Structure formats: C-alpha cells, structure tokens
Amino acid sequence: MKQTSIEARAKIEPQIGTLRRKVYEFFINRGIAGATDQEVERYLHLDGNTVRPIRGSLVKDGFIIDTKTTRQNANGNACIVWRSAEEGMLL
C-alpha cells in the first residue's frame, strides 16, 4: 500500500463508523474505475437507503468525488460513477 493511502486512512479513521469505513474502502479498492451506488449495494450487500446517505456524507466531506461519467445500472439507466478523491488510492 502506498504511503499516501496509509496517511489518508489514518486521517479519516476517527471520523468514520464501520459501514462508512466499509463503503470508503470499497471506493479506494475500485481505484480509478470507481463505482455507482448500485454497484456498492451489490458488492457490499447493503440496501440503497444505507449506501446513498453514506456515499453522500463521503462526498460532502471530500473523500469521494463525481467522476463526471456514468454507467448503466441493471435497469439500463445512467448512474453517476463515484471514486475516491485520494491521490493515494489503490490503482
């Protein structure tokens, strides 16, 4: 793991709960590919009503950013792709 990733995790550690940490680490592990909310739901086995507020708080706090791209969800709708804002994210 890169030093910047270690520093980023240490910086946010006291600020995050278990589910928030799980969602944030998912985005870090996805690297530049990022993920849609539905992808987070599916891979982490979480309800959308849990994922969206957590992702929203991570965006508000500057840890997750909008990639300005979209991917189709299971229904064929375009969904925002989000990714970790940290330069040290795992690629």
PDB file of N, CA, C and O in Angstrom:
ATOM      1  N   MET A   1       0.848  -1.170   0.000  1.00  0.00           N
ATOM      2  CA  MET A   1       0.000   0.000   0.000  1.00  0.00           C
ATOM      3  C   MET A   1       0.901   1.243   0.000  1.00  0.00           C
ATOM      4  O   MET A   1       1.922   1.295   0.686  1.00  0.00           O
ATOM      5  N   LYS A   2       0.489   2.235  -0.788  1.00  0.00           N
ATOM      6  CA  LYS A   2       1.264   3.476  -0.883  1.00  0.00           C
ATOM      7  C   LYS A   2       1.165   4.269   0.411  1.00  0.00           C
ATOM      8  O   LYS A   2       0.172   4.191   1.134  1.00  0.00           O
ATOM      9  N   GLN A   3       2.211   5.030   0.684  1.00  0.00           N
ATOM     10  CA  GLN A   3       2.261   5.843   1.899  1.00  0.00           C
ATOM     11  C   GLN A   3       1.090   6.825   1.952  1.00  0.00           C
ATOM     12  O   GLN A   3       0.535   7.077   3.021  1.00  0.00           O
ATOM     13  N   THR A   4       0.714   7.380   0.791  1.00  0.00           N
ATOM     14  CA  THR A   4      -0.396   8.332   0.793  1.00  0.00           C
ATOM     15  C   THR A   4      -1.710   7.658   1.173  1.00  0.00           C
ATOM     16  O   THR A   4      -2.565   8.279   1.804  1.00  0.00           O
ATOM     17  N   SER A   5      -1.878   6.391   0.795  1.00  0.00           N
ATOM     18  CA  SER A   5      -3.081   5.657   1.194  1.00  0.00           C
ATOM     19  C   SER A   5      -3.111   5.436   2.693  1.00  0.00           C
ATOM     20  O   SER A   5      -4.155   5.575   3.331  1.00  0.00           O
ATOM     21  N   ILE A   6      -1.971   5.096   3.245  1.00  0.00           N
ATOM     22  CA  ILE A   6      -1.864   4.879   4.692  1.00  0.00           C
ATOM     23  C   ILE A   6      -2.184   6.168   5.431  1.00  0.00           C
ATOM     24  O   ILE A   6      -2.917   6.155   6.420  1.00  0.00           O
ATOM     25  N   GLU A   7      -1.637   7.279   4.955  1.00  0.00           N
ATOM     26  CA  GLU A   7      -1.877   8.576   5.592  1.00  0.00           C
ATOM     27  C   GLU A   7      -3.341   8.985   5.476  1.00  0.00           C
ATOM     28  O   GLU A   7      -3.913   9.526   6.423  1.00  0.00           O
ATOM     29  N   ALA A   8      -3.952   8.729   4.313  1.00  0.00           N
ATOM     30  CA  ALA A   8      -5.359   9.077   4.114  1.00  0.00           C
ATOM     31  C   ALA A   8      -6.246   8.297   5.071  1.00  0.00           C
ATOM     32  O   ALA A   8      -7.170   8.850   5.667  1.00  0.00           O
ATOM     33  N   ARG A   9      -5.962   7.016   5.212  1.00  0.00           N
ATOM     34  CA  ARG A   9      -6.764   6.198   6.139  1.00  0.00           C
ATOM     35  C   ARG A   9      -6.584   6.655   7.579  1.00  0.00           C
ATOM     36  O   ARG A   9      -7.552   6.720   8.337  1.00  0.00           O
ATOM     37  N   ALA A  10      -5.357   6.970   7.959  1.00  0.00           N
ATOM     38  CA  ALA A  10      -5.101   7.433   9.325  1.00  0.00           C
ATOM     39  C   ALA A  10      -5.829   8.740   9.596  1.00  0.00           C
ATOM     40  O   ALA A  10      -6.308   8.970  10.706  1.00  0.00           O
ATOM     41  N   LYS A  11      -5.913   9.598   8.581  1.00  0.00           N
ATOM     42  CA  LYS A  11      -6.562  10.895   8.724  1.00  0.00           C
ATOM     43  C   LYS A  11      -8.062  10.749   8.984  1.00  0.00           C
ATOM     44  O   LYS A  11      -8.624  11.505   9.777  1.00  0.00           O
ATOM     45  N   ILE A  12      -8.711   9.798   8.332  1.00  0.00           N
ATOM     46  CA  ILE A  12     -10.158   9.686   8.474  1.00  0.00           C
ATOM     47  C   ILE A  12     -10.588   8.674   9.521  1.00  0.00           C
ATOM     48  O   ILE A  12     -11.763   8.631   9.886  1.00  0.00           O
ATOM     49  N   GLU A  13      -9.677   7.870  10.004  1.00  0.00           N
ATOM     50  CA  GLU A  13     -10.024   6.770  10.922  1.00  0.00           C
ATOM     51  C   GLU A  13     -10.939   7.192  12.068  1.00  0.00           C
ATOM     52  O   GLU A  13     -11.941   6.522  12.314  1.00  0.00           O
ATOM     53  N   PRO A  14     -10.630   8.280  12.777  1.00  0.00           N
ATOM     54  CA  PRO A  14     -11.501   8.623  13.907  1.00  0.00           C
ATOM     55  C   PRO A  14     -12.867   9.152  13.485  1.00  0.00           C
ATOM     56  O   PRO A  14     -13.777   9.222  14.311  1.00  0.00           O
ATOM     57  N   GLN A  15     -13.030   9.523  12.223  1.00  0.00           N
ATOM     58  CA  GLN A  15     -14.244  10.171  11.763  1.00  0.00           C
ATOM     59  C   GLN A  15     -15.282   9.212  11.204  1.00  0.00           C
ATOM     60  O   GLN A  15     -16.409   9.626  10.935  1.00  0.00           O
ATOM     61  N   ILE A  16     -14.938   7.956  11.023  1.00  0.00           N
ATOM     62  CA  ILE A  16     -15.849   7.070  10.302  1.00  0.00           C
ATOM     63  C   ILE A  16     -16.321   5.886  11.131  1.00  0.00           C
ATOM     64  O   ILE A  16     -15.589   5.349  11.962  1.00  0.00           O
ATOM     65  N   GLY A  17     -17.541   5.503  10.886  1.00  0.00           N
ATOM     66  CA  GLY A  17     -18.100   4.321  11.522  1.00  0.00           C
ATOM     67  C   GLY A  17     -17.801   3.096  10.674  1.00  0.00           C
ATOM     68  O   GLY A  17     -17.179   3.197   9.616  1.00  0.00           O
ATOM     69  N   THR A  18     -18.238   1.966  11.133  1.00  0.00           N
ATOM     70  CA  THR A  18     -17.943   0.703  10.467  1.00  0.00           C
ATOM     71  C   THR A  18     -18.474   0.652   9.037  1.00  0.00           C
ATOM     72  O   THR A  18     -17.725   0.313   8.121  1.00  0.00           O
ATOM     73  N   LEU A  19     -19.753   0.982   8.825  1.00  0.00           N
ATOM     74  CA  LEU A  19     -20.303   0.936   7.474  1.00  0.00           C
ATOM     75  C   LEU A  19     -19.683   2.003   6.581  1.00  0.00           C
ATOM     76  O   LEU A  19     -19.403   1.754   5.408  1.00  0.00           O
ATOM     77  N   ARG A  20     -19.472   3.168   7.129  1.00  0.00           N
ATOM     78  CA  ARG A  20     -18.852   4.251   6.344  1.00  0.00           C
ATOM     79  C   ARG A  20     -17.449   3.832   5.918  1.00  0.00           C
ATOM     80  O   ARG A  20     -17.044   4.061   4.778  1.00  0.00           O
ATOM     81  N   ARG A  21     -16.725   3.228   6.822  1.00  0.00           N
ATOM     82  CA  ARG A  21     -15.374   2.742   6.516  1.00  0.00           C
ATOM     83  C   ARG A  21     -15.429   1.691   5.410  1.00  0.00           C
ATOM     84  O   ARG A  21     -14.615   1.709   4.487  1.00  0.00           O
ATOM     85  N   LYS A  22     -16.388   0.782   5.507  1.00  0.00           N
ATOM     86  CA  LYS A  22     -16.541  -0.288   4.519  1.00  0.00           C
ATOM     87  C   LYS A  22     -16.821   0.294   3.124  1.00  0.00           C
ATOM     88  O   LYS A  22     -16.236  -0.149   2.136  1.00  0.00           O
ATOM     89  N   VAL A  23     -17.707   1.276   3.051  1.00  0.00           N
ATOM     90  CA  VAL A  23     -18.031   1.912   1.770  1.00  0.00           C
ATOM     91  C   VAL A  23     -16.819   2.674   1.241  1.00  0.00           C
ATOM     92  O   VAL A  23     -16.485   2.561   0.061  1.00  0.00           O
ATOM     93  N   TYR A  24     -16.165   3.440   2.092  1.00  0.00           N
ATOM     94  CA  TYR A  24     -14.998   4.207   1.656  1.00  0.00           C
ATOM     95  C   TYR A  24     -13.888   3.281   1.154  1.00  0.00           C
ATOM     96  O   TYR A  24     -13.287   3.556   0.115  1.00  0.00           O
ATOM     97  N   GLU A  25     -13.612   2.219   1.853  1.00  0.00           N
ATOM     98  CA  GLU A  25     -12.569   1.287   1.433  1.00  0.00           C
ATOM     99  C   GLU A  25     -12.946   0.600   0.122  1.00  0.00           C
ATOM    100  O   GLU A  25     -12.072   0.285  -0.686  1.00  0.00           O
ATOM    101  N   PHE A  26     -14.238   0.367  -0.092  1.00  0.00           N
ATOM    102  CA  PHE A  26     -14.674  -0.194  -1.364  1.00  0.00           C
ATOM    103  C   PHE A  26     -14.271   0.746  -2.504  1.00  0.00           C
ATOM    104  O   PHE A  26     -13.734   0.301  -3.518  1.00  0.00           O
ATOM    105  N   PHE A  27     -14.533   2.049  -2.333  1.00  0.00           N
ATOM    106  CA  PHE A  27     -14.162   3.017  -3.368  1.00  0.00           C
ATOM    107  C   PHE A  27     -12.646   3.080  -3.556  1.00  0.00           C
ATOM    108  O   PHE A  27     -12.172   3.168  -4.689  1.00  0.00           O
ATOM    109  N   ILE A  28     -11.896   3.036  -2.491  1.00  0.00           N
ATOM    110  CA  ILE A  28     -10.432   3.029  -2.604  1.00  0.00           C
ATOM    111  C   ILE A  28      -9.983   1.827  -3.426  1.00  0.00           C
ATOM    112  O   ILE A  28      -9.156   1.959  -4.328  1.00  0.00           O
ATOM    113  N   ASN A  29     -10.522   0.670  -3.116  1.00  0.00           N
ATOM    114  CA  ASN A  29     -10.134  -0.551  -3.817  1.00  0.00           C
ATOM    115  C   ASN A  29     -10.561  -0.557  -5.278  1.00  0.00           C
ATOM    116  O   ASN A  29      -9.935  -1.231  -6.096  1.00  0.00           O
ATOM    117  N   ARG A  30     -11.608   0.176  -5.621  1.00  0.00           N
ATOM    118  CA  ARG A  30     -12.055   0.265  -7.011  1.00  0.00           C
ATOM    119  C   ARG A  30     -11.152   1.163  -7.848  1.00  0.00           C
ATOM    120  O   ARG A  30     -11.204   1.126  -9.078  1.00  0.00           O
ATOM    121  N   GLY A  31     -10.319   1.975  -7.184  1.00  0.00           N
ATOM    122  CA  GLY A  31      -9.382   2.831  -7.919  1.00  0.00           C
ATOM    123  C   GLY A  31     -10.078   3.766  -8.885  1.00  0.00           C
ATOM    124  O   GLY A  31     -11.165   4.268  -8.602  1.00  0.00           O
ATOM    125  N   ILE A  32      -9.443   3.999 -10.037  1.00  0.00           N
ATOM    126  CA  ILE A  32      -9.996   4.956 -10.997  1.00  0.00           C
ATOM    127  C   ILE A  32     -11.260   4.442 -11.674  1.00  0.00           C
ATOM    128  O   ILE A  32     -11.995   5.229 -12.271  1.00  0.00           O
ATOM    129  N   ALA A  33     -11.532   3.143 -11.596  1.00  0.00           N
ATOM    130  CA  ALA A  33     -12.758   2.593 -12.180  1.00  0.00           C
ATOM    131  C   ALA A  33     -13.992   3.112 -11.448  1.00  0.00           C
ATOM    132  O   ALA A  33     -15.064   3.230 -12.040  1.00  0.00           O
ATOM    133  N   GLY A  34     -13.841   3.421 -10.163  1.00  0.00           N
ATOM    134  CA  GLY A  34     -14.946   3.921  -9.372  1.00  0.00           C
ATOM    135  C   GLY A  34     -16.096   2.940  -9.300  1.00  0.00           C
ATOM    136  O   GLY A  34     -15.948   1.763  -9.629  1.00  0.00           O
ATOM    137  N   ALA A  35     -17.253   3.440  -8.863  1.00  0.00           N
ATOM    138  CA  ALA A  35     -18.436   2.592  -8.727  1.00  0.00           C
ATOM    139  C   ALA A  35     -19.683   3.457  -8.669  1.00  0.00           C
ATOM    140  O   ALA A  35     -19.645   4.611  -8.243  1.00  0.00           O
ATOM    141  N   THR A  36     -20.776   2.878  -9.104  1.00  0.00           N
ATOM    142  CA  THR A  36     -22.080   3.519  -8.944  1.00  0.00           C
ATOM    143  C   THR A  36     -22.643   3.103  -7.582  1.00  0.00           C
ATOM    144  O   THR A  36     -22.144   2.169  -6.954  1.00  0.00           O
ATOM    145  N   ASP A  37     -23.673   3.798  -7.141  1.00  0.00           N
ATOM    146  CA  ASP A  37     -24.309   3.415  -5.880  1.00  0.00           C
ATOM    147  C   ASP A  37     -24.809   1.971  -5.949  1.00  0.00           C
ATOM    148  O   ASP A  37     -24.666   1.210  -4.992  1.00  0.00           O
ATOM    149  N   GLN A  38     -25.392   1.604  -7.084  1.00  0.00           N
ATOM    150  CA  GLN A  38     -25.924   0.251  -7.216  1.00  0.00           C
ATOM    151  C   GLN A  38     -24.812  -0.799  -7.142  1.00  0.00           C
ATOM    152  O   GLN A  38     -25.026  -1.883  -6.597  1.00  0.00           O
ATOM    153  N   GLU A  39     -23.637  -0.493  -7.680  1.00  0.00           N
ATOM    154  CA  GLU A  39     -22.514  -1.427  -7.586  1.00  0.00           C
ATOM    155  C   GLU A  39     -22.070  -1.597  -6.139  1.00  0.00           C
ATOM    156  O   GLU A  39     -21.743  -2.702  -5.706  1.00  0.00           O
ATOM    157  N   VAL A  40     -22.062  -0.500  -5.400  1.00  0.00           N
ATOM    158  CA  VAL A  40     -21.720  -0.578  -3.975  1.00  0.00           C
ATOM    159  C   VAL A  40     -22.733  -1.462  -3.253  1.00  0.00           C
ATOM    160  O   VAL A  40     -22.361  -2.332  -2.466  1.00  0.00           O
ATOM    161  N   GLU A  41     -24.009  -1.232  -3.528  1.00  0.00           N
ATOM    162  CA  GLU A  41     -25.070  -2.032  -2.905  1.00  0.00           C
ATOM    163  C   GLU A  41     -24.857  -3.516  -3.174  1.00  0.00           C
ATOM    164  O   GLU A  41     -24.915  -4.343  -2.263  1.00  0.00           O
ATOM    165  N   ARG A  42     -24.612  -3.835  -4.432  1.00  0.00           N
ATOM    166  CA  ARG A  42     -24.493  -5.241  -4.827  1.00  0.00           C
ATOM    167  C   ARG A  42     -23.266  -5.903  -4.215  1.00  0.00           C
ATOM    168  O   ARG A  42     -23.376  -6.998  -3.663  1.00  0.00           O
ATOM    169  N   TYR A  43     -22.102  -5.269  -4.298  1.00  0.00           N
ATOM    170  CA  TYR A  43     -20.874  -5.902  -3.824  1.00  0.00           C
ATOM    171  C   TYR A  43     -20.769  -5.954  -2.307  1.00  0.00           C
ATOM    172  O   TYR A  43     -20.173  -6.880  -1.757  1.00  0.00           O
ATOM    173  N   LEU A  44     -21.347  -4.964  -1.627  1.00  0.00           N
ATOM    174  CA  LEU A  44     -21.263  -4.938  -0.168  1.00  0.00           C
ATOM    175  C   LEU A  44     -22.529  -5.493   0.493  1.00  0.00           C
ATOM    176  O   LEU A  44     -22.616  -5.559   1.719  1.00  0.00           O
ATOM    177  N   HIS A  45     -23.498  -5.886  -0.316  1.00  0.00           N
ATOM    178  CA  HIS A  45     -24.753  -6.450   0.189  1.00  0.00           C
ATOM    179  C   HIS A  45     -25.435  -5.486   1.160  1.00  0.00           C
ATOM    180  O   HIS A  45     -25.851  -5.863   2.255  1.00  0.00           O
ATOM    181  N   LEU A  46     -25.535  -4.224   0.720  1.00  0.00           N
ATOM    182  CA  LEU A  46     -26.181  -3.189   1.520  1.00  0.00           C
ATOM    183  C   LEU A  46     -27.375  -2.641   0.760  1.00  0.00           C
ATOM    184  O   LEU A  46     -27.394  -2.656  -0.471  1.00  0.00           O
ATOM    185  N   ASP A  47     -28.360  -2.164   1.480  1.00  0.00           N
ATOM    186  CA  ASP A  47     -29.537  -1.535   0.898  1.00  0.00           C
ATOM    187  C   ASP A  47     -29.176  -0.148   0.364  1.00  0.00           C
ATOM    188  O   ASP A  47     -28.308   0.535   0.906  1.00  0.00           O
ATOM    189  N   GLY A  48     -29.858   0.251  -0.705  1.00  0.00           N
ATOM    190  CA  GLY A  48     -29.621   1.574  -1.276  1.00  0.00           C
ATOM    191  C   GLY A  48     -29.868   2.700  -0.301  1.00  0.00           C
ATOM    192  O   GLY A  48     -29.192   3.727  -0.353  1.00  0.00           O
ATOM    193  N   ASN A  49     -30.838   2.518   0.597  1.00  0.00           N
ATOM    194  CA  ASN A  49     -31.130   3.541   1.603  1.00  0.00           C
ATOM    195  C   ASN A  49     -30.029   3.646   2.650  1.00  0.00           C
ATOM    196  O   ASN A  49     -30.009   4.592   3.437  1.00  0.00           O
ATOM    197  N   THR A  50     -29.131   2.701   2.664  1.00  0.00           N
ATOM    198  CA  THR A  50     -27.948   2.771   3.522  1.00  0.00           C
ATOM    199  C   THR A  50     -26.781   3.361   2.740  1.00  0.00           C
ATOM    200  O   THR A  50     -26.060   4.222   3.245  1.00  0.00           O
ATOM    201  N   VAL A  51     -26.596   2.898   1.507  1.00  0.00           N
ATOM    202  CA  VAL A  51     -25.448   3.314   0.694  1.00  0.00           C
ATOM    203  C   VAL A  51     -25.500   4.788   0.337  1.00  0.00           C
ATOM    204  O   VAL A  51     -24.506   5.491   0.517  1.00  0.00           O
ATOM    205  N   ARG A  52     -26.616   5.273  -0.159  1.00  0.00           N
ATOM    206  CA  ARG A  52     -26.692   6.655  -0.649  1.00  0.00           C
ATOM    207  C   ARG A  52     -26.354   7.701   0.413  1.00  0.00           C
ATOM    208  O   ARG A  52     -25.575   8.609   0.126  1.00  0.00           O
ATOM    209  N   PRO A  53     -26.901   7.615   1.616  1.00  0.00           N
ATOM    210  CA  PRO A  53     -26.524   8.616   2.624  1.00  0.00           C
ATOM    211  C   PRO A  53     -25.049   8.529   3.029  1.00  0.00           C
ATOM    212  O   PRO A  53     -24.407   9.548   3.280  1.00  0.00           O
ATOM    213  N   ILE A  54     -24.523   7.311   3.089  1.00  0.00           N
ATOM    214  CA  ILE A  54     -23.104   7.162   3.440  1.00  0.00           C
ATOM    215  C   ILE A  54     -22.237   7.754   2.352  1.00  0.00           C
ATOM    216  O   ILE A  54     -21.317   8.524   2.632  1.00  0.00           O
ATOM    217  N   ARG A  55     -22.531   7.391   1.085  1.00  0.00           N
ATOM    218  CA  ARG A  55     -21.749   7.945  -0.021  1.00  0.00           C
ATOM    219  C   ARG A  55     -21.889   9.470  -0.046  1.00  0.00           C
ATOM    220  O   ARG A  55     -20.914  10.184  -0.280  1.00  0.00           O
ATOM    221  N   GLY A  56     -23.096   9.958   0.195  1.00  0.00           N
ATOM    222  CA  GLY A  56     -23.327  11.404   0.229  1.00  0.00           C
ATOM    223  C   GLY A  56     -22.485  12.101   1.287  1.00  0.00           C
ATOM    224  O   GLY A  56     -21.949  13.182   1.044  1.00  0.00           O
ATOM    225  N   SER A  57     -22.366  11.488   2.455  1.00  0.00           N
ATOM    226  CA  SER A  57     -21.548  12.095   3.515  1.00  0.00           C
ATOM    227  C   SER A  57     -20.068  12.058   3.148  1.00  0.00           C
ATOM    228  O   SER A  57     -19.315  12.967   3.497  1.00  0.00           O
ATOM    229  N   LEU A  58     -19.655  11.007   2.444  1.00  0.00           N
ATOM    230  CA  LEU A  58     -18.260  10.928   1.999  1.00  0.00           C
ATOM    231  C   LEU A  58     -17.964  11.977   0.924  1.00  0.00           C
ATOM    232  O   LEU A  58     -16.861  12.519   0.866  1.00  0.00           O
ATOM    233  N   VAL A  59     -18.954  12.258   0.077  1.00  0.00           N
ATOM    234  CA  VAL A  59     -18.811  13.323  -0.926  1.00  0.00           C
ATOM    235  C   VAL A  59     -18.714  14.667  -0.210  1.00  0.00           C
ATOM    236  O   VAL A  59     -17.820  15.466  -0.489  1.00  0.00           O
ATOM    237  N   LYS A  60     -19.635  14.906   0.709  1.00  0.00           N
ATOM    238  CA  LYS A  60     -19.667  16.175   1.453  1.00  0.00           C
ATOM    239  C   LYS A  60     -18.347  16.430   2.175  1.00  0.00           C
ATOM    240  O   LYS A  60     -17.876  17.566   2.239  1.00  0.00           O
ATOM    241  N   ASP A  61     -17.755  15.372   2.715  1.00  0.00           N
ATOM    242  CA  ASP A  61     -16.502  15.502   3.448  1.00  0.00           C
ATOM    243  C   ASP A  61     -15.265  15.495   2.537  1.00  0.00           C
ATOM    244  O   ASP A  61     -14.140  15.633   3.016  1.00  0.00           O
ATOM    245  N   GLY A  62     -15.477  15.334   1.227  1.00  0.00           N
ATOM    246  CA  GLY A  62     -14.379  15.426   0.274  1.00  0.00           C
ATOM    247  C   GLY A  62     -13.605  14.136   0.040  1.00  0.00           C
ATOM    248  O   GLY A  62     -12.526  14.167  -0.553  1.00  0.00           O
ATOM    249  N   PHE A  63     -14.134  13.008   0.492  1.00  0.00           N
ATOM    250  CA  PHE A  63     -13.422  11.743   0.320  1.00  0.00           C
ATOM    251  C   PHE A  63     -13.803  11.008  -0.969  1.00  0.00           C
ATOM    252  O   PHE A  63     -13.025  10.202  -1.480  1.00  0.00           O
ATOM    253  N   ILE A  64     -14.993  11.287  -1.488  1.00  0.00           N
ATOM    254  CA  ILE A  64     -15.491  10.669  -2.715  1.00  0.00           C
ATOM    255  C   ILE A  64     -15.862  11.793  -3.674  1.00  0.00           C
ATOM    256  O   ILE A  64     -16.403  12.819  -3.259  1.00  0.00           O
ATOM    257  N   ILE A  65     -15.563  11.594  -4.981  1.00  0.00           N
ATOM    258  CA  ILE A  65     -15.886  12.625  -5.966  1.00  0.00           C
ATOM    259  C   ILE A  65     -16.660  12.027  -7.140  1.00  0.00           C
ATOM    260  O   ILE A  65     -16.580  10.831  -7.422  1.00  0.00           O
ATOM    261  N   ASP A  66     -17.402  12.891  -7.808  1.00  0.00           N
ATOM    262  CA  ASP A  66     -18.133  12.550  -9.021  1.00  0.00           C
ATOM    263  C   ASP A  66     -17.114  12.508 -10.157  1.00  0.00           C
ATOM    264  O   ASP A  66     -16.384  13.476 -10.371  1.00  0.00           O
ATOM    265  N   THR A  67     -17.059  11.394 -10.884  1.00  0.00           N
ATOM    266  CA  THR A  67     -16.091  11.270 -11.981  1.00  0.00           C
ATOM    267  C   THR A  67     -16.563  11.980 -13.239  1.00  0.00           C
ATOM    268  O   THR A  67     -15.819  12.060 -14.216  1.00  0.00           O
ATOM    269  N   LYS A  68     -17.789  12.496 -13.231  1.00  0.00           N
ATOM    270  CA  LYS A  68     -18.401  13.137 -14.403  1.00  0.00           C
ATOM    271  C   LYS A  68     -18.644  12.134 -15.519  1.00  0.00           C
ATOM    272  O   LYS A  68     -18.785  12.511 -16.682  1.00  0.00           O
ATOM    273  N   THR A  69     -18.692  10.847 -15.160  1.00  0.00           N
ATOM    274  CA  THR A  69     -19.035   9.795 -16.114  1.00  0.00           C
ATOM    275  C   THR A  69     -20.202   9.005 -15.531  1.00  0.00           C
ATOM    276  O   THR A  69     -20.507   9.105 -14.342  1.00  0.00           O
ATOM    277  N   THR A  70     -20.840   8.229 -16.380  1.00  0.00           N
ATOM    278  CA  THR A  70     -21.943   7.393 -15.932  1.00  0.00           C
ATOM    279  C   THR A  70     -21.754   5.972 -16.445  1.00  0.00           C
ATOM    280  O   THR A  70     -21.025   5.720 -17.405  1.00  0.00           O
ATOM    281  N   ARG A  71     -22.437   5.054 -15.770  1.00  0.00           N
ATOM    282  CA  ARG A  71     -22.526   3.661 -16.201  1.00  0.00           C
ATOM    283  C   ARG A  71     -23.981   3.254 -16.088  1.00  0.00           C
ATOM    284  O   ARG A  71     -24.713   3.752 -15.233  1.00  0.00           O
ATOM    285  N   GLN A  72     -24.391   2.351 -16.951  1.00  0.00           N
ATOM    286  CA  GLN A  72     -25.762   1.879 -16.889  1.00  0.00           C
ATOM    287  C   GLN A  72     -25.957   0.920 -15.720  1.00  0.00           C
ATOM    288  O   GLN A  72     -25.107   0.075 -15.435  1.00  0.00           O
ATOM    289  N   ASN A  73     -27.096   1.072 -15.052  1.00  0.00           N
ATOM    290  CA  ASN A  73     -27.424   0.129 -13.980  1.00  0.00           C
ATOM    291  C   ASN A  73     -28.193  -1.051 -14.563  1.00  0.00           C
ATOM    292  O   ASN A  73     -28.340  -1.149 -15.781  1.00  0.00           O
ATOM    293  N   ALA A  74     -28.674  -1.927 -13.731  1.00  0.00           N
ATOM    294  CA  ALA A  74     -29.380  -3.134 -14.169  1.00  0.00           C
ATOM    295  C   ALA A  74     -30.648  -2.812 -14.960  1.00  0.00           C
ATOM    296  O   ALA A  74     -31.100  -3.631 -15.760  1.00  0.00           O
ATOM    297  N   ASN A  75     -31.224  -1.633 -14.745  1.00  0.00           N
ATOM    298  CA  ASN A  75     -32.430  -1.221 -15.452  1.00  0.00           C
ATOM    299  C   ASN A  75     -32.119  -0.436 -16.723  1.00  0.00           C
ATOM    300  O   ASN A  75     -33.031   0.007 -17.421  1.00  0.00           O
ATOM    301  N   GLY A  76     -30.834  -0.265 -17.022  1.00  0.00           N
ATOM    302  CA  GLY A  76     -30.435   0.477 -18.216  1.00  0.00           C
ATOM    303  C   GLY A  76     -30.371   1.978 -18.032  1.00  0.00           C
ATOM    304  O   GLY A  76     -30.193   2.713 -19.004  1.00  0.00           O
ATOM    305  N   ASN A  77     -30.512   2.448 -16.795  1.00  0.00           N
ATOM    306  CA  ASN A  77     -30.442   3.883 -16.516  1.00  0.00           C
ATOM    307  C   ASN A  77     -28.990   4.316 -16.284  1.00  0.00           C
ATOM    308  O   ASN A  77     -28.191   3.569 -15.720  1.00  0.00           O
ATOM    309  N   ALA A  78     -28.671   5.514 -16.722  1.00  0.00           N
ATOM    310  CA  ALA A  78     -27.333   6.060 -16.495  1.00  0.00           C
ATOM    311  C   ALA A  78     -27.193   6.463 -15.028  1.00  0.00           C
ATOM    312  O   ALA A  78     -28.042   7.168 -14.484  1.00  0.00           O
ATOM    313  N   CYS A  79     -26.115   6.008 -14.398  1.00  0.00           N
ATOM    314  CA  CYS A  79     -25.846   6.315 -12.988  1.00  0.00           C
ATOM    315  C   CYS A  79     -24.473   6.947 -12.852  1.00  0.00           C
ATOM    316  O   CYS A  79     -23.539   6.585 -13.567  1.00  0.00           O
ATOM    317  N   ILE A  80     -24.357   7.883 -11.941  1.00  0.00           N
ATOM    318  CA  ILE A  80     -23.075   8.554 -11.694  1.00  0.00           C
ATOM    319  C   ILE A  80     -22.052   7.542 -11.189  1.00  0.00           C
ATOM    320  O   ILE A  80     -22.355   6.693 -10.351  1.00  0.00           O
ATOM    321  N   VAL A  81     -20.839   7.650 -11.717  1.00  0.00           N
ATOM    322  CA  VAL A  81     -19.721   6.842 -11.228  1.00  0.00           C
ATOM    323  C   VAL A  81     -18.944   7.721 -10.251  1.00  0.00           C
ATOM    324  O   VAL A  81     -18.518   8.823 -10.596  1.00  0.00           O
ATOM    325  N   TRP A  82     -18.767   7.229  -9.052  1.00  0.00           N
ATOM    326  CA  TRP A  82     -18.045   7.924  -7.987  1.00  0.00           C
ATOM    327  C   TRP A  82     -16.713   7.234  -7.776  1.00  0.00           C
ATOM    328  O   TRP A  82     -16.576   6.047  -8.070  1.00  0.00           O
ATOM    329  N   ARG A  83     -15.721   7.969  -7.264  1.00  0.00           N
ATOM    330  CA  ARG A  83     -14.431   7.363  -6.932  1.00  0.00           C
ATOM    331  C   ARG A  83     -13.799   8.085  -5.758  1.00  0.00           C
ATOM    332  O   ARG A  83     -14.203   9.188  -5.391  1.00  0.00           O
ATOM    333  N   SER A  84     -12.805   7.443  -5.181  1.00  0.00           N
ATOM    334  CA  SER A  84     -12.075   8.046  -4.070  1.00  0.00           C
ATOM    335  C   SER A  84     -11.366   9.300  -4.564  1.00  0.00           C
ATOM    336  O   SER A  84     -10.827   9.324  -5.671  1.00  0.00           O
ATOM    337  N   ALA A  85     -11.368  10.331  -3.744  1.00  0.00           N
ATOM    338  CA  ALA A  85     -10.698  11.585  -4.101  1.00  0.00           C
ATOM    339  C   ALA A  85      -9.210  11.548  -3.784  1.00  0.00           C
ATOM    340  O   ALA A  85      -8.461  12.418  -4.228  1.00  0.00           O
ATOM    341  N   GLU A  86      -8.779  10.561  -3.029  1.00  0.00           N
ATOM    342  CA  GLU A  86      -7.391  10.489  -2.610  1.00  0.00           C
ATOM    343  C   GLU A  86      -6.465  10.104  -3.749  1.00  0.00           C
ATOM    344  O   GLU A  86      -6.725   9.135  -4.462  1.00  0.00           O
ATOM    345  N   GLU A  87      -5.382  10.858  -3.925  1.00  0.00           N
ATOM    346  CA  GLU A  87      -4.393  10.525  -4.947  1.00  0.00           C
ATOM    347  C   GLU A  87      -3.743   9.194  -4.646  1.00  0.00           C
ATOM    348  O   GLU A  87      -3.275   8.509  -5.556  1.00  0.00           O
ATOM    349  N   GLY A  88      -3.710   8.822  -3.385  1.00  0.00           N
ATOM    350  CA  GLY A  88      -3.048   7.595  -3.000  1.00  0.00           C
ATOM    351  C   GLY A  88      -3.925   6.366  -3.046  1.00  0.00           C
ATOM    352  O   GLY A  88      -3.559   5.320  -2.511  1.00  0.00           O
ATOM    353  N   MET A  89      -5.099   6.483  -3.691  1.00  0.00           N
ATOM    354  CA  MET A  89      -5.977   5.313  -3.735  1.00  0.00           C
ATOM    355  C   MET A  89      -5.295   4.167  -4.480  1.00  0.00           C
ATOM    356  O   MET A  89      -4.415   4.384  -5.313  1.00  0.00           O
ATOM    357  N   LEU A  90      -5.711   2.972  -4.172  1.00  0.00           N
ATOM    358  CA  LEU A  90      -5.134   1.790  -4.814  1.00  0.00           C
ATOM    359  C   LEU A  90      -5.574   1.741  -6.257  1.00  0.00           C
ATOM    360  O   LEU A  90      -6.762   1.864  -6.554  1.00  0.00           O
ATOM    361  N   LEU A  91      -4.631   1.563  -7.152  1.00  0.00           N
ATOM    362  CA  LEU A  91      -4.963   1.515  -8.595  1.00  0.00           C
ATOM    363  C   LEU A  91      -4.960   0.087  -9.091  1.00  0.00           C
ATOM    364  O   LEU A  91      -5.214  -0.157 -10.270  1.00  0.00           O
TER     365      LEU A  91
END
